[in-house]
Amino acid sequence: MHESRPERLVSEDVTHSIIGAAIEVHKHLGPGLVESVYEECLCHELYLRGVGYERQVDLPISYRGVKLDGACRIDLLVEDAVVVVLKSVEEIRGVHEAQLLTYLRLSGKKVGLLINFNVPVLKDGIVRRVL
């Protein structure tokens, strides 16, 4: 009999795959490029690793009964489980983490990664959050 894996373990595997792919991209490109370049390369790396993703996913917002399409976009939604916000900034600030947490809340997803490629060592630019 096959038991399904708990969502927590699936999300851990997915975040591990994303971080590995991001490290590979950072190893080849280094810091200093714009977010769109890192997004393109990270998507290619995820594809090479057989990891499913969607880019620039619309996150509709409902405000007082009005649905606002296109108001927000998630950079990457990986394996329909992990929200990924990409940055290329001097440092991660509270507003960046707030953005990730808001995207998690609005999307109904539980796990998110904030990845800042503009650092000498990528592990120093990764924030993982779980709702």
N, C-alpha and C positions, 0 to 999 in steps of 0.2 A: 504494500500500500504506500502510495506517494503522498507525503505531507507537503503542503505549500509552506514556503519559508515565510517567517514573520516579516512584515513590512519594514521593520527596523533593520533587519539584516540585509534585505534587498537594497535599501537606501545606502547602507554602509558600503556595499559592493559597488554601487553606482558612483558614490562620491569618491571612492578609491580609484575607480577607472577615470573619472574626470580629472582628478588631481594628477594622476600619472600622465595623462595626455597633456595637461597644462604644463607640467614640468618639462616634458619633451619639447613642446613649442618654445618655452622660455629658454631652454638649453640651446636651441638653434637660433633664436632671434634676439634674445637678451631684452633688456628694458629699453624704453625710449620711443616706442612706436605708438600709433593711435589704436584705440580699442578695436576699430573695425578690422584692422590687420590681424590682431590676436584672435578675434572671433572667427574670421575666415580660416585661419590656420588651425585653431582648436577644433573647429567642425571637421576639417579634413582629417585631423588626427583621430577624432572620435570615429569617423567613418572607417578609417584604416583598422581600427580596433574592433569594429563590429558593434559599436555602441550607438543606439538609436537616439536621435535628438530632433528637435524642432527649433528653428531660428526665429527671432523677432516675433514671438507669440503675442498676439493681441490679448490684453487683459482688460476686458470691459469693466467699467465702473458704473454702478447704479447710485445715483444721487437723487434722493427725494422722488423716486419713481421714474427718473429719467435715466435711460441707459446711454452712457457715453462711450461709444465704440472708438477704438484707436487712441484713447486717452493715455494708456500706458502699454509698454511692450516689454516682455521678458526677453532678455538677450538670448538665453538658451533654456529650453526645458528638455532635460535628458531622461530618457526612458520613462517619460510621463510621470516622473517621480521627484526629480531634483531640479529646483529653480537655480539657475546660474546667472549672476550679475557680474559682468566683466568691467574692469576699470583699468586705466593707465594714468594714475594720478600720483602726486608726490607722496601722499599718505592717505590711508583709509581714515575717514572721519565718521563721526556719529551719524551724519546724514546718509552716508552710504549704507551703513548697517540698518538704519531705519527704512531705507528703500527696500532692502532685501526682506526685512520682516513684514513690511506692508505687502510686497508681492506675494509672500507666502500666505498671508492672511487672506488676501483677495482671491488667490488662485485655489485655495483649499489644500495646497500641498504642505507637507510637514517638514521637509528638509531643503535647505538652501546653501549655496556656496557663493561667497563674494571673493572674486579673484582679482587682485591688483598685479598686473604684469610689470609695473614700473618700479621694481625692486631688484637689488642685486641677487638675492636668493629667493626664489619663488615661495618657498614654504613660509617666509615672513610676510607674504602678501595674501595669504589665504585665511578666510574666516568662514567657519561652518556654523550654521544656526539651525536649531530644531525647535519647532513649535510644540 
